[in-house]
Amino acid sequence: MRPTTYALMAMLTLAGGLGGCVNISAPDKPIQINLNINVTQEVVYRLDNDAKSLIQQNPGIF
């Protein structure tokens, strides 16, 4: 037999021996994802005197 065949047989033997070591189980409690997101937005505007007087003269614009 070739050396690669021996290596392949050894890997298959090790893989077969490790196959029973894996254990998968569901958690006892449900998974809880807490998404407390607080979005705060602050809008700051400044008007020059011309725009301020225009708004005061025509209050129905906005």
C-alpha contacts under 8 A as a table, 3 or more apart, distances in Angstrom:
res1	aa1	res2	aa2	distance
1	M	5	T	6.50
1	M	6	Y	7.38
2	R	5	T	5.36
2	R	6	Y	6.81
3	P	6	Y	5.17
3	P	7	A	6.32
4	T	7	A	5.01
4	T	8	L	6.10
5	T	8	L	5.05
5	T	9	M	6.16
6	Y	9	M	5.11
6	Y	10	A	6.13
7	A	10	A	5.09
7	A	11	M	6.20
8	L	11	M	5.15
8	L	12	L	6.21
9	M	12	L	5.15
9	M	13	T	6.15
10	A	13	T	5.11
10	A	14	L	6.24
11	M	14	L	5.16
11	M	15	A	6.02
12	L	15	A	5.02
12	L	16	G	6.03
13	T	16	G	5.17
13	T	17	G	6.29
14	L	17	G	5.10
14	L	18	L	6.28
15	A	18	L	5.22
15	A	19	G	6.15
16	G	19	G	5.25
16	G	20	G	7.87
17	G	20	G	6.80
18	L	21	C	5.55
18	L	22	V	7.88
19	G	22	V	6.57
27	P	30	P	6.83
27	P	31	I	7.95
47	L	50	D	7.93
47	L	51	A	5.93
47	L	52	K	5.95
48	D	51	A	5.58
48	D	52	K	6.24
49	N	52	K	5.04
49	N	53	S	6.10
50	D	53	S	5.26
50	D	54	L	6.16
51	A	54	L	4.99
51	A	55	I	6.25
52	K	55	I	5.25
52	K	56	Q	6.31
53	S	56	Q	5.00
53	S	57	Q	6.15
54	L	57	Q	5.16
54	L	58	N	6.14
55	I	58	N	5.11
55	I	59	P	5.48
55	I	61	I	7.03
56	Q	59	P	5.63
58	N	61	I	5.94
59	P	62	F	6.86
